[in-house]
Amino acid sequence: AQQAQQAQQAQQQVVLHAGGALATHRVDAAFSSARLLLSGPNGPVSEQVLDAAAAQSFRIDSRLLPEGQYRYRFDFFVNGSTSAADAKLPVSADGRAQSARPGAASPAAVAGTFMIQNGEVYFPKTPSHGGKQDLANKSASAQPKDQVIPDDLIVQGSTCIGLDCVNNESFGFDTIRLKENNIRIMFEDTSVGAGFATQDWQLTANSSAGGGVEEFVIEDITAATRPLTVTGGAPSDALFISAVGRIGLRTTNPVLDMHIATSNTPAQRFEQTSAGGFTAQTWDMGGNEANFFVRDLTGGSRLPFRIRPGAPTSSIDISASGNVGIGTASPTVRLDISKPVDVAAPETLLRVTNASATPVSRFEVDSNGNVNARGTISQLSSRSAKENFEAIDAVALLARVDALPVTTWHYIAAPDRHLGPVAEDFHAAFGLGSTDKMIAPSDLAGVALAAVKALQDQVQRRDQQIDALERRLADLEARSVR
């Protein structure tokens, strides 16, 4: 009977050993197995399950754990199985696991915290002066029993939670206050039903390690990631979301979906790291009083694209068809350049210059269509690019050239004089080109060259005739002398 009583008493407490320190928890009823869940600064650490014979003593090797605050919880089971791992707990209608089989009087779970600092493990005992943890305490001590409230809890006042809360706490306007040297709010989802979400989350205020970061973090405990971090000292309205869903960066009045406001060069950075196996590359996009720019930071902070303030509407306009307009919102060809100017005072619309210290124009096209080239203009004329060759009637062509009106003239509202035929007469005479409004330089040169060849043929025939006449004349003169 005495042995049974001792076994019963042993089953009503559990001890956690860590780095030479220990914490003893009383359990309100006997249990057949227990499970220890341990989480640390970086999320879940381990889970241990022991049967009743060994469950009074759980051990943690603190040498393998980083410094910071740790939380632990003991769950107890009375279900007739040899271990908690073998227990098949039922699932309630909302998909969450019940704590024991129906009718089983399982003891309430117990929990606590400890700190690892400078290689030592400290279990809290009582607050010292000022409410801080008594880190000098490393002795085993009985822990007060948790309060379990099987009903709604309504507090018509403010609540302070944490080891540093004191009597007569001054709350000000605070409704809930968390007050200690390591503040965490853990959202632990215990759903086990198929299709239910189980991700665990945590709100973390500041790093728990010495010399750590001042920060407020939303942590994904299950995935061990930190999706959102706000560092201490961040300015007011660093991130602002308006009532209509617009996002402001340093502004409380975002006027578009994303609005960045700052006193000097608001910008965005696009940084590709080499972690994915691709070459690292960084681009900036920003704007200020000097320009809107795209900067190739990796390539030496060059600015390959710039727009100056005051640039007119549709300075560059790309249509739905892919046509590019310069100065026009309705480009009808692949590159359409437009500018309203006086025909009598043409302006250069396209210019190509060299890149020397004293740039010289190499090619220009003005608003009247005049082309100035400092170099050779070449047209494709290869035999391999041509077909359907036909010989010409040189005599007929020469006659058409002779009949072709050639005059001097100037373009309307342009004073410069020019010499040549009009396109309508040229097209009617020779049928060349695709329109009677234009004359291709190669066609004009070809007609002139053909006319020269025809004239050369006539000159050769006349030379032959003159040679024959001169021989006859010489022969007649010789006969008359005799």
C-alpha positions as CSV (number, residue, x, y, z in Angstrom):
1,A,0.0,0.0,0.0
2,Q,2.9,2.3,0.8
3,Q,4.5,1.6,-2.6
4,A,1.3,2.3,-4.3
5,Q,0.9,5.6,-2.5
6,Q,4.5,6.6,-3.4
7,A,3.8,5.8,-7.1
8,Q,0.6,7.8,-6.9
9,Q,2.5,10.8,-5.5
10,A,5.3,10.4,-8.2
11,Q,2.7,10.6,-10.9
12,Q,1.3,13.9,-9.5
13,Q,4.4,15.9,-10.3
14,V,6.8,16.4,-13.2
15,V,10.3,17.8,-13.2
16,L,12.2,19.5,-16.1
17,H,16.0,19.4,-16.0
18,A,18.0,21.8,-18.1
19,G,21.7,22.7,-17.8
20,G,21.9,22.0,-14.0
21,A,18.7,23.8,-13.2
22,L,15.3,22.3,-12.7
23,A,11.7,23.2,-12.4
24,T,9.1,21.0,-10.6
25,H,5.4,21.2,-11.5
26,R,2.6,19.6,-9.5
27,V,0.0,17.7,-11.4
28,D,-3.6,17.7,-10.2
29,A,-4.3,14.0,-11.0
30,A,-2.5,10.8,-11.8
31,F,-1.6,10.2,-15.5
32,S,-0.4,7.4,-17.6
33,S,1.9,9.3,-20.0
34,A,3.1,12.9,-20.6
35,R,4.3,14.9,-23.5
36,L,6.8,17.9,-23.3
37,L,6.6,20.6,-26.1
38,L,9.5,23.1,-26.2
39,S,9.8,26.2,-28.3
40,G,12.5,28.9,-28.3
41,P,13.4,32.2,-29.8
42,N,13.3,30.7,-33.3
43,G,10.2,28.6,-33.0
44,P,9.5,25.0,-32.0
45,V,12.5,23.1,-30.7
46,S,11.5,19.6,-29.7
47,E,8.8,17.2,-28.5
48,Q,9.3,14.4,-26.0
49,V,6.8,11.7,-24.9
50,L,7.4,9.5,-21.9
51,D,5.3,6.8,-20.2
52,A,4.3,7.1,-16.6
53,A,7.3,5.2,-15.3
54,A,9.7,7.8,-16.7
55,A,7.5,10.9,-17.1
56,Q,8.5,12.4,-13.8
57,S,11.9,13.5,-15.2
58,F,12.3,15.2,-18.6
59,R,15.9,16.4,-19.5
60,I,16.9,19.0,-22.1
61,D,20.5,19.4,-23.3
62,S,20.8,23.2,-23.1
63,R,24.3,23.1,-24.6
64,L,22.7,22.7,-28.1
65,L,20.3,25.6,-27.7
66,P,20.9,29.3,-28.6
67,E,20.5,32.0,-26.0
68,G,17.1,33.5,-25.4
69,Q,13.8,32.7,-23.8
70,Y,12.1,29.3,-24.0
71,R,8.6,28.2,-23.3
72,Y,7.5,24.7,-22.5
73,R,4.3,22.8,-21.8
74,F,3.4,19.5,-20.4
75,D,0.4,17.6,-21.6
76,F,-0.9,14.6,-19.6
77,F,-2.9,11.6,-20.8
78,V,-5.1,9.1,-19.1
79,N,-6.2,6.7,-21.9
80,G,-5.0,3.3,-21.0
81,S,-2.3,3.3,-23.7
82,T,1.4,2.8,-22.9
83,S,2.4,6.2,-24.3
84,A,0.9,9.4,-25.5
85,A,2.3,8.8,-29.0
86,D,0.1,5.7,-29.2
87,A,-3.0,7.5,-28.0
88,K,-5.5,8.0,-30.8
89,L,-7.4,11.1,-29.6
90,P,-10.8,11.8,-31.0
91,V,-11.6,14.8,-33.1
92,S,-14.4,17.3,-32.3
93,A,-16.8,18.7,-34.8
94,D,-14.5,21.7,-35.5
95,G,-11.6,19.5,-36.4
96,R,-9.6,20.1,-33.2
97,A,-8.2,17.3,-31.1
98,Q,-9.7,16.6,-27.8
99,S,-7.4,16.4,-24.8
100,A,-8.4,12.8,-23.8
101,R,-10.9,10.1,-24.5
102,P,-14.5,10.8,-23.5
103,G,-14.9,10.2,-19.8
104,A,-11.1,10.2,-19.1
105,A,-10.1,12.6,-16.3
106,S,-6.9,13.9,-17.8
107,P,-4.8,16.4,-15.6
108,A,-4.7,20.0,-16.8
109,A,-1.6,20.9,-18.8
110,V,1.2,22.9,-17.0
111,A,3.6,25.3,-18.6
112,G,6.5,27.6,-17.9
113,T,9.5,29.5,-19.2
114,F,13.2,29.6,-18.7
115,M,16.1,31.7,-20.0
116,I,19.5,30.7,-21.4
117,Q,22.0,33.5,-20.9
118,N,25.8,33.3,-21.0
119,G,25.6,29.5,-21.1
120,E,23.5,29.3,-17.9
121,V,19.8,28.2,-17.6
122,Y,17.5,30.3,-15.3
123,F,14.0,29.4,-14.2
124,P,12.0,32.3,-12.9
125,K,11.1,32.3,-9.2
126,T,9.7,35.6,-8.1
127,P,10.2,39.1,-9.4
128,S,13.0,41.1,-7.8
129,H,12.9,44.8,-7.1
130,G,11.6,46.6,-10.2
131,G,9.8,43.5,-11.5
132,K,12.8,42.0,-13.3
133,Q,13.4,38.2,-13.2
134,D,15.6,36.9,-10.4
135,L,18.2,35.4,-12.6
136,A,20.3,34.3,-9.7
137,N,17.8,31.7,-8.7
138,K,18.7,28.2,-10.0
139,S,17.2,26.1,-7.3
140,A,14.2,23.8,-7.6
141,S,11.1,25.4,-6.3
142,A,7.4,24.5,-6.3
143,Q,5.5,26.4,-9.0
144,P,2.1,27.9,-8.3
145,K,-0.8,26.0,-9.9
146,D,-2.3,27.5,-13.0
147,Q,-5.7,29.0,-12.9
148,V,-8.1,27.3,-15.3
149,I,-11.3,29.2,-15.9
150,P,-13.9,27.0,-17.7
151,D,-16.0,30.0,-18.8
152,D,-15.7,33.4,-20.5
153,L,-13.5,35.9,-18.7
154,I,-14.6,39.5,-18.7
155,V,-12.3,42.1,-17.2
156,Q,-13.9,45.5,-16.8
157,G,-10.6,47.3,-16.6
158,S,-7.0,47.0,-17.9
159,T,-4.9,43.9,-17.9
160,C,-1.1,43.6,-17.4
161,I,0.6,40.3,-18.3
162,G,4.2,39.5,-17.7
163,L,6.9,39.1,-15.1
164,D,7.4,42.8,-14.6
165,C,3.8,43.8,-13.9
166,V,3.5,45.4,-10.4
167,N,0.7,46.2,-8.0
168,N,-1.1,49.4,-8.8
169,E,0.2,49.3,-12.4
170,S,-0.4,52.7,-14.1
171,F,-2.2,51.8,-17.3
172,G,-3.0,55.2,-18.8
173,F,-5.1,54.4,-21.8
174,D,-3.8,50.9,-22.2
175,T,-6.4,48.1,-22.2
176,I,-3.9,45.2,-22.4
177,R,-0.3,45.5,-21.5
178,L,2.5,42.9,-21.9
179,K,5.4,43.8,-19.6
180,E,8.6,41.8,-19.3
181,N,12.0,41.5,-20.8
182,N,10.9,39.0,-23.5
183,I,7.5,39.7,-25.1
184,R,5.9,37.2,-27.4
185,I,2.3,36.5,-28.4
186,M,2.0,32.9,-29.8
187,F,-0.9,31.8,-32.0
188,E,-0.7,28.0,-31.8
189,D,-3.3,26.2,-34.0
190,T,-4.0,22.7,-32.7
191,S,-6.3,21.6,-35.6
192,V,-5.9,18.0,-36.6
193,G,-8.9,17.5,-38.9
194,A,-8.3,17.0,-42.6
195,G,-8.4,20.3,-44.6
196,F,-8.0,22.5,-41.5
197,A,-5.2,25.1,-41.4
198,T,-2.6,24.4,-38.8
199,Q,0.1,27.1,-39.3
200,D,1.4,28.7,-36.1
201,W,2.2,32.4,-35.8
202,Q,3.9,34.7,-33.3
203,L,4.1,38.4,-32.6
204,T,7.6,39.2,-31.3
205,A,8.8,42.4,-29.7
206,N,12.6,42.8,-29.9
207,S,15.3,40.2,-30.1
208,S,15.9,38.2,-26.9
209,A,19.7,38.0,-27.3
210,G,22.1,40.5,-25.9
211,G,22.9,43.2,-28.4
212,G,20.0,42.1,-30.5
213,V,17.8,44.1,-32.8
214,E,15.0,46.6,-31.7
215,E,12.2,45.3,-33.8
216,F,8.5,44.2,-34.0
217,V,8.1,41.0,-36.0
218,I,5.3,38.8,-37.4
219,E,6.8,35.3,-37.4
220,D,5.6,32.2,-39.2
221,I,6.6,29.7,-36.5
222,T,5.7,26.6,-38.6
223,A,7.8,27.7,-41.6
224,A,10.5,29.4,-39.4
225,T,10.2,32.6,-41.4
226,R,9.7,36.3,-40.6
227,P,7.4,37.8,-43.2
228,L,7.1,41.2,-41.7
229,T,9.6,43.2,-39.6
230,V,9.4,46.8,-38.3
231,T,12.7,48.0,-36.8
232,G,12.9,50.4,-33.9
233,G,13.0,54.1,-34.8
234,A,11.0,53.7,-38.1
235,P,9.5,57.1,-39.0
236,S,5.8,57.9,-38.7
237,D,3.7,56.6,-41.5
238,A,6.6,54.6,-42.9
239,L,3.8,52.3,-44.2
240,F,0.2,53.7,-44.5
241,I,-2.8,52.0,-46.0
242,S,-5.7,54.2,-46.8
243,A,-9.4,53.5,-46.5
244,V,-9.6,52.6,-50.2
245,G,-6.6,50.3,-50.0
246,R,-3.9,52.6,-51.3
247,I,-0.4,52.2,-49.9
248,G,1.6,55.2,-48.8
249,L,5.3,55.1,-47.9
250,R,6.0,58.1,-45.6
251,T,2.7,59.7,-46.5
252,T,-0.8,59.6,-45.0
253,N,-2.5,60.7,-48.2
254,P,-1.6,58.2,-50.9
255,V,-3.3,59.4,-54.1
256,L,-2.5,56.3,-56.2
257,D,-2.3,52.6,-55.4
258,M,1.4,53.1,-54.4
259,H,2.6,56.5,-53.3
260,I,6.2,57.2,-52.2
261,A,7.0,60.5,-50.5
262,T,10.4,61.7,-49.4
263,S,12.4,65.0,-49.4
264,N,15.1,63.7,-51.8
265,T,14.8,61.4,-54.8
266,P,12.0,58.8,-54.1
267,A,13.1,55.6,-55.8
268,Q,12.7,51.8,-55.9
269,R,15.4,49.2,-56.1
270,F,15.3,45.9,-58.1
271,E,18.1,43.6,-56.8
272,Q,18.6,40.2,-58.3
273,T,21.0,38.2,-56.1
274,S,23.1,35.3,-57.3
275,A,21.3,32.8,-54.9
276,G,19.2,31.4,-57.8
277,G,22.2,30.7,-60.0
278,F,21.8,33.9,-62.1
279,T,24.2,36.8,-62.4
280,A,23.6,39.4,-59.7
281,Q,22.2,42.7,-61.1
282,T,20.8,45.8,-59.4
283,W,18.5,48.5,-61.0
284,D,17.1,51.6,-59.5
285,M,14.1,53.6,-60.7
286,G,13.4,57.0,-59.3
287,G,12.8,60.6,-59.9
288,N,13.7,64.1,-58.7
289,E,13.8,67.7,-59.9
290,A,16.4,66.8,-62.5
291,N,14.9,63.8,-64.2
292,F,13.0,60.5,-64.0
293,F,15.6,57.8,-64.5
294,V,16.5,54.1,-64.7
295,R,19.9,53.5,-63.1
296,D,22.1,50.5,-63.9
297,L,23.8,50.3,-60.5
298,T,25.8,47.1,-61.3
299,G,27.1,48.7,-64.5
300,G,28.6,51.7,-62.8
301,S,25.5,53.7,-61.9
302,R,24.9,54.6,-65.5
303,L,21.5,56.2,-66.5
304,P,20.4,54.5,-69.7
305,F,16.9,56.0,-69.6
306,R,16.0,59.6,-68.5
307,I,12.9,61.9,-68.8
308,R,13.4,65.5,-68.0
309,P,10.7,67.6,-66.3
310,G,8.4,69.4,-68.7
311,A,8.6,66.8,-71.5
312,P,5.4,67.2,-73.5
313,T,2.6,64.6,-73.8
314,S,3.4,61.7,-76.1
315,S,7.1,62.6,-76.3
316,I,7.4,58.8,-76.8
317,D,4.1,56.9,-77.4
318,I,3.9,53.2,-78.2
319,S,0.5,52.2,-79.7
320,A,-1.3,48.9,-79.2
321,S,0.1,47.7,-82.6
322,G,3.7,48.4,-81.4
323,N,4.1,51.5,-83.5
324,V,6.3,54.1,-81.8
325,G,5.3,57.8,-82.0
326,I,7.6,60.7,-81.1
327,G,5.5,63.7,-80.6
328,T,2.3,61.9,-81.7
329,A,-0.3,59.8,-79.8
330,S,-1.4,58.1,-83.0
331,P,1.7,56.6,-84.7
332,T,0.7,54.9,-88.0
333,V,4.1,53.4,-88.9
334,R,6.8,51.7,-86.9
335,L,8.5,55.0,-86.0
336,D,6.3,58.1,-86.5
337,I,7.9,61.5,-85.8
338,S,5.7,64.5,-85.6
339,K,6.1,68.2,-84.8
340,P,3.9,71.1,-85.7
341,V,6.3,73.6,-87.5
342,D,6.1,76.3,-90.1
343,V,6.9,74.9,-93.6
344,A,8.8,78.0,-94.4
345,A,11.0,77.5,-91.4
346,P,11.7,73.8,-91.3
347,E,13.2,72.2,-88.1
348,T,15.5,69.2,-87.8
349,L,13.5,66.2,-86.6
350,L,16.1,63.5,-86.8
351,R,19.8,64.0,-86.4
352,V,22.8,61.6,-86.1
353,T,26.0,63.0,-84.7
354,N,29.4,61.6,-83.8
355,A,30.4,61.3,-80.2
356,S,33.6,63.4,-80.2
357,A,34.3,66.4,-78.1
358,T,33.0,68.6,-80.9
359,P,30.0,66.7,-82.3
360,V,29.4,67.0,-86.1
361,S,26.1,66.2,-87.7
362,R,26.3,63.2,-89.9
363,F,22.7,62.8,-91.0
364,E,19.7,65.0,-90.7
365,V,16.0,65.0,-91.7
366,D,14.0,68.1,-91.3
367,S,10.3,68.8,-91.0
368,N,10.1,69.5,-94.8
369,G,11.6,66.1,-95.6
370,N,15.0,67.5,-96.6
371,V,17.8,65.0,-96.0
372,N,21.3,66.0,-95.4
373,A,24.0,63.3,-95.2
374,R,27.6,63.8,-94.5
375,G,28.7,60.7,-96.3
376,T,27.5,58.3,-99.0
377,I,23.9,57.3,-99.6
378,S,23.8,53.7,-100.9
379,Q,20.8,51.8,-102.3
380,L,20.6,48.0,-102.6
381,S,21.4,47.1,-106.3
382,S,22.8,43.6,-106.1
383,R,22.0,41.2,-109.0
384,S,21.1,38.6,-106.3
385,A,18.3,40.9,-105.1
386,K,16.8,41.5,-108.6
387,E,14.7,39.4,-111.1
388,N,12.7,39.7,-114.3
389,F,15.5,41.5,-116.2
390,E,14.3,43.0,-119.6
391,A,16.4,44.8,-122.2
392,I,15.4,48.4,-123.1
393,D,14.7,50.0,-126.5
394,A,17.4,52.7,-126.4
395,V,15.9,54.6,-129.3
396,A,12.4,54.7,-127.8
397,L,13.9,55.6,-124.3
398,L,15.9,58.5,-125.8
399,A,12.8,59.7,-127.5
400,R,10.9,59.7,-124.2
401,V,13.7,61.5,-122.5
402,D,13.6,64.1,-125.3
403,A,9.9,64.5,-124.8
404,L,10.2,64.7,-120.9
405,P,9.6,68.3,-119.6
406,V,12.6,69.4,-117.4
407,T,12.2,72.7,-115.6
408,T,13.4,74.5,-112.5
409,W,11.1,74.9,-109.6
410,H,10.8,75.1,-105.7
411,Y,8.7,73.3,-103.2
412,I,5.6,75.2,-101.9
413,A,6.5,77.6,-99.2
414,A,10.2,76.6,-99.6
415,P,12.4,79.1,-101.5
416,D,15.2,76.8,-102.6
417,R,15.3,76.2,-106.4
418,H,15.6,72.8,-107.9
419,L,16.0,71.3,-111.4
420,G,14.3,68.2,-112.8
421,P,11.1,66.6,-114.0
422,V,7.9,66.2,-111.9
423,A,7.0,62.7,-110.8
424,E,3.7,62.5,-112.8
425,D,5.6,63.2,-116.1
426,F,8.4,60.8,-115.2
427,H,6.0,58.0,-114.2
428,A,3.9,58.5,-117.4
429,A,7.0,58.4,-119.6
430,F,8.8,55.4,-118.1
431,G,6.3,53.6,-115.8
432,L,8.9,53.3,-113.0
433,G,8.2,53.3,-109.3
434,S,5.1,52.5,-107.2
435,T,3.5,56.0,-107.3
436,D,3.4,59.0,-109.6
437,K,4.2,61.3,-106.6
438,M,7.7,60.1,-106.0
439,I,10.9,59.5,-108.1
440,A,13.4,57.1,-106.8
441,P,17.0,58.4,-107.2
442,S,18.1,55.0,-108.7
443,D,15.3,55.3,-111.4
444,L,16.3,58.9,-112.2
445,A,20.0,57.8,-112.5
446,G,19.0,54.7,-114.5
447,V,17.1,56.7,-117.1
448,A,19.9,59.2,-117.4
449,L,22.5,56.4,-117.8
450,A,20.3,54.6,-120.4
451,A,20.0,57.9,-122.3
452,V,23.8,58.3,-122.2
453,K,24.3,54.8,-123.5
454,A,21.7,55.5,-126.3
455,L,23.5,58.7,-127.2
456,Q,26.8,56.9,-127.2
457,D,25.5,54.3,-129.6
458,Q,24.4,57.2,-131.9
459,V,27.8,58.9,-131.6
460,Q,29.6,55.6,-132.5
461,R,27.4,55.1,-135.6
462,R,27.9,58.7,-136.7
463,D,31.7,58.3,-136.1
464,Q,31.7,55.2,-138.3
465,Q,29.7,57.1,-141.0
466,I,32.2,60.1,-140.8
467,D,35.1,57.7,-141.1
468,A,33.6,56.1,-144.2
469,L,32.9,59.5,-145.7
470,E,36.4,60.8,-145.0
471,R,37.9,57.7,-146.7
472,R,35.7,58.2,-149.8
473,L,36.6,61.9,-149.9
474,A,40.3,61.1,-149.7
475,D,39.9,58.6,-152.5
476,L,38.1,61.1,-154.7
477,E,40.8,63.7,-154.0
478,A,43.5,61.3,-155.0
479,R,41.8,60.4,-158.3
480,S,41.3,64.1,-159.2
481,V,45.0,64.8,-158.9
482,R,46.0,62.1,-161.3
